[in-house]
C-alpha cells in the first residue's frame, strides 16, 4: 500500500541526504544514468520520490572483506 511518505518529492539535496550520500556524488550518479527514477516537471527541475530512492538503494551491493 502506498503512503504519502512514498509520494514525497525530494530535490537533489534532500534525496542525497536521505540516501546518506554527498550531493555531488548523487548528482553524478543521476547524470550518468545510474541514479534512481525521477520526475522532471520542467527542464530545470528534477524530483525523486521516497519510493524510488528506497528501490534504488535496495539495488546497492554490500561488500564485505
N, C-alpha and C positions, 0 to 999 in steps of 0.2 A: 504494500500500500504506500502510495506516495504521500509525503507530508510536505508542509510548507517549507520545512528545512531543506528538503531535497530540491525545491524550486528556487531557493535563494540564489541571487546572482552576485557573483564576486568579480571585481575588476582584477587586473594583473596583481596589484599589490596584495589585496586580500586573499586571492587564490594562492599566491606564493606562500603567504603566512600560514594559511590553512594546511598546506602541504608540507610545511616545515622547510621550505627552500628559499634561497635568495631570489629576489625579484628578477635580476638579470639572467640567472640560470633558467628560471621558469619561462621568461620571455624567449630565450634562445630555443628551448625545447618546443615551444609553440611555433616559432618561426620556421624551425626545421621539420615541422610536421610530426613531431614525437610527443606533443602535448595532449592534453585532454580535449574532448569535443567542446565546441564553443558556440556561442550565439553572437552574431555580428549584425546588430541592428542598423549600423551606419558604417561608412568607410573608416571612420576613426575610432569606433567603439567596439570593444570585444569583452564579452562576459562569459563566465563559466558557472554552471550550476554545481551545487554541492554534490549531487548525484554523479555528475560527470567527473568531478575531482576524485571522489571516492572510488569510482570504477577505474580510473586511470592509475591511482595509487595501488589498487589491488593487483595490477599487472607488473609491478616492480618486482625484480628478483631479489631474494635475500641471499647474500653471500656470507658464508662462514669460513673461517680458516682453521 
